[in-house]
């Protein structure tokens, strides 16, 4: 019924717990397959994916293109897009099953509550900011997962091969009224925030988002982001 699509690029350090959290759903039969769409990893990511029983799709690096290739390769009637450094809480399965079972959700998309694997107060503050952004602006990001039917994904045009903002681009086409917060947590690695700073990195992300809304091409935003 459900295909999980995970884009990877040198994700060996985080992929194992991400896949382990999906194991009960695979054993129950709810998750029919896990598709790992790799962008040219050189750190053993592909071997880890194959060892865990995932299907492997390979191609050029770029998250938008990788997600789209994974979606095309997937066979499930429902798709869950998930980042390789995100671990779903055990109750995600019940939340996803309930969402998929709702007839009205065939043309809706669900996302999980954002959390970080860091005990710092700054992490809790960022989680509250993300919750506000989702609630008020209808803008969940890719590290919160995205669950939707293959039908609806195709109708909305799927992920585009953008250099950056591929998640925002698709969520905007889905529309705020067709997004639903699911009652489960997606816990993401805080490594990039600890490295880039709990103030600097979110500020940079906000600047990139503003430039995107102003119409600057994603490829140019990506160069500024790097």
C-alpha positions as CSV (number, residue, x, y, z in Angstrom):
1,X,0.0,0.0,0.0
2,X,2.7,2.5,1.0
3,X,6.1,3.2,-0.5
4,X,8.6,5.2,1.5
5,X,11.0,7.3,-0.6
6,X,14.2,8.4,1.0
7,X,16.8,10.6,-0.8
8,X,20.4,10.1,0.2
9,X,23.8,11.5,-0.3
10,X,26.5,10.2,2.0
11,X,23.9,9.4,4.7
12,X,25.5,6.4,6.2
13,X,25.7,8.0,9.6
14,X,22.0,8.5,9.9
15,X,20.3,6.0,7.5
16,X,20.3,3.0,9.8
17,X,18.0,4.4,12.6
18,X,15.8,6.0,9.9
19,X,15.3,2.6,8.3
20,X,15.0,0.8,11.7
21,X,12.0,3.0,12.6
22,X,10.2,1.7,9.5
23,X,10.8,-2.0,10.2
24,X,7.5,-2.6,12.2
25,X,5.4,-1.1,9.4
26,X,7.2,-3.2,6.9
27,X,6.6,-6.3,9.0
28,X,2.9,-5.5,9.3
29,X,2.6,-5.1,5.5
30,X,1.5,-1.5,5.7
31,X,4.8,-0.4,4.1
32,X,5.2,-2.4,0.9
33,X,8.7,-1.1,0.1
34,X,11.4,1.4,1.0
35,X,13.0,3.2,-2.0
36,X,16.3,4.8,-1.4
37,X,17.1,7.3,-4.1
38,X,20.8,8.0,-4.0
39,X,22.7,10.9,-5.5
40,X,26.2,9.3,-5.7
41,X,27.2,8.5,-2.2
42,X,30.7,7.3,-1.5
43,X,30.4,6.4,2.2
44,X,28.6,3.1,2.1
45,X,25.1,4.5,2.1
46,X,24.0,2.3,-0.8
47,X,25.4,-0.9,0.9
48,X,23.5,0.0,4.0
49,X,20.3,0.5,2.1
50,X,20.7,-2.8,0.2
51,X,21.5,-4.6,3.4
52,X,18.3,-3.4,5.0
53,X,16.2,-4.6,2.0
54,X,15.5,-1.3,0.4
55,X,15.2,-0.8,-3.3
56,X,18.0,1.4,-4.7
57,X,17.6,4.1,-7.4
58,X,20.6,6.0,-8.4
59,X,21.1,9.2,-10.4
60,X,22.5,12.7,-10.2
61,X,22.6,14.5,-6.9
62,X,19.9,17.0,-6.1
63,X,17.1,16.3,-3.6
64,X,14.2,17.3,-5.9
65,X,15.3,15.1,-8.7
66,X,16.1,12.3,-6.4
67,X,12.7,12.4,-4.8
68,X,11.0,12.4,-8.1
69,X,13.1,9.4,-9.4
70,X,12.2,7.6,-6.2
71,X,8.5,8.3,-6.7
72,X,8.6,7.1,-10.3
73,X,10.3,3.9,-9.2
74,X,7.9,3.3,-6.3
75,X,4.9,1.0,-6.7
76,X,2.7,1.9,-3.8
77,X,-0.6,3.7,-4.1
78,X,0.5,6.0,-1.3
79,X,3.9,7.7,-0.9
80,X,5.8,8.8,2.2
81,X,8.8,11.1,1.5
82,X,11.3,11.0,4.3
83,X,14.7,12.5,4.9
84,X,17.6,10.1,5.8
85,X,18.4,11.9,9.0
86,X,14.8,11.7,10.3
87,X,13.5,9.0,12.7
88,X,9.8,8.5,13.0
89,X,8.3,7.9,16.5
90,X,6.7,4.4,17.0
91,X,3.2,5.8,16.8
92,X,3.7,7.1,13.3
93,X,2.3,3.9,11.9
94,X,-1.1,4.4,13.6
95,X,-1.3,8.0,12.5
96,X,-0.4,7.1,8.9
97,X,-2.9,4.2,8.8
98,X,-5.7,6.5,10.0
99,X,-4.8,9.1,7.5
100,X,-4.7,6.6,4.6
101,X,-8.0,5.1,5.6
102,X,-9.8,8.4,5.4
103,X,-11.6,8.7,2.0
104,X,-11.4,12.5,2.2
105,X,-7.6,12.3,2.4
106,X,-7.1,10.9,-1.1
107,X,-6.5,14.5,-2.2
108,X,-4.8,15.7,0.9
109,X,-1.3,15.4,2.4
110,X,-0.1,14.8,5.9
111,X,3.1,15.7,7.7
112,X,4.6,14.9,11.2
113,X,5.5,17.2,14.1
114,X,9.1,18.4,13.9
115,X,11.5,17.6,16.7
116,X,15.3,17.6,17.2
117,X,17.5,15.0,18.9
118,X,19.0,17.7,21.2
119,X,18.2,18.5,24.8
120,X,19.3,22.1,24.4
121,X,16.7,24.9,25.1
122,X,17.5,26.3,21.6
123,X,16.2,23.1,20.1
124,X,12.9,23.4,21.9
125,X,12.6,27.0,20.8
126,X,13.2,26.1,17.2
127,X,10.6,23.3,17.4
128,X,8.0,25.9,18.6
129,X,8.9,28.2,15.7
130,X,8.4,25.3,13.2
131,X,5.1,24.4,14.8
132,X,4.0,28.1,14.4
133,X,5.2,28.2,10.8
134,X,3.2,25.1,10.0
135,X,0.1,26.2,11.8
136,X,0.0,29.8,10.6
137,X,1.6,29.6,7.2
138,X,1.0,26.0,6.1
139,X,4.7,25.4,5.4
140,X,6.0,22.1,6.6
141,X,9.5,21.3,5.4
142,X,10.8,18.0,4.1
143,X,12.3,16.9,7.4
144,X,8.7,16.5,8.7
145,X,7.9,13.9,6.1
146,X,5.1,14.2,3.5
147,X,2.4,11.5,3.1
148,X,0.1,11.6,0.2
149,X,-1.6,9.4,-2.4
150,X,0.2,8.7,-5.7
151,X,-2.9,10.1,-7.4
152,X,-2.7,13.4,-5.6
153,X,1.1,13.6,-6.0
154,X,0.7,13.2,-9.8
155,X,-2.1,15.8,-10.0
156,X,0.1,18.3,-8.1
157,X,3.0,17.7,-10.5
158,X,5.3,16.0,-8.0
159,X,8.7,17.2,-6.9
160,X,10.6,19.4,-9.4
161,X,14.3,19.1,-10.0
162,X,15.1,22.3,-8.1
163,X,18.5,23.1,-6.6
164,X,16.7,24.2,-3.4
165,X,13.2,24.7,-2.0
166,X,11.8,21.6,-3.6
167,X,9.7,20.9,-0.5
168,X,8.3,24.4,-0.3
169,X,7.6,24.3,-4.0
170,X,5.4,21.2,-3.7
171,X,3.7,22.2,-0.5
172,X,2.6,25.5,-2.0
173,X,1.1,23.6,-4.9
174,X,-0.7,21.3,-2.5
175,X,-2.1,24.3,-0.7
176,X,-2.6,25.0,3.0
177,X,-6.1,23.8,3.2
178,X,-5.1,20.3,1.9
179,X,-2.4,19.8,4.5
180,X,-2.9,18.0,7.8
181,X,-0.6,17.7,10.8
182,X,-0.4,14.1,11.9
183,X,-0.3,13.2,15.6
184,X,3.2,11.7,15.6
185,X,6.8,13.0,15.8
186,X,9.5,13.1,13.2
187,X,12.7,13.5,15.1
188,X,15.5,14.9,12.9
189,X,19.2,15.0,13.6
190,X,20.3,18.4,15.1
191,X,23.8,18.0,13.8
192,X,23.5,20.8,11.2
193,X,22.1,23.2,13.8
194,X,24.8,22.4,16.3
195,X,27.4,23.0,13.5
196,X,25.8,26.0,11.9
197,X,24.3,27.6,15.0
198,X,20.7,27.6,16.3
199,X,20.4,31.3,15.3
200,X,22.5,31.5,12.1
201,X,21.1,28.5,10.3
202,X,17.4,29.3,10.8
203,X,18.1,32.9,9.9
204,X,19.8,31.8,6.7
205,X,16.9,29.5,5.9
206,X,14.4,32.3,6.5
207,X,16.4,34.6,4.1
208,X,16.4,31.9,1.5
209,X,12.6,31.5,1.9
210,X,12.1,35.2,1.5
211,X,14.2,35.3,-1.6
212,X,12.2,32.4,-3.0
213,X,8.9,34.2,-2.4
214,X,10.4,37.2,-4.1
215,X,10.9,35.2,-7.2
216,X,14.7,34.6,-7.1
217,X,15.5,31.4,-9.1
218,X,16.2,28.4,-6.7
219,X,19.6,27.8,-8.4
220,X,20.7,31.3,-7.4
221,X,19.3,30.9,-3.9
222,X,21.3,27.6,-3.6
223,X,24.5,29.4,-4.4
224,X,23.9,32.0,-1.8
225,X,22.8,29.2,0.7
226,X,26.1,27.4,0.3
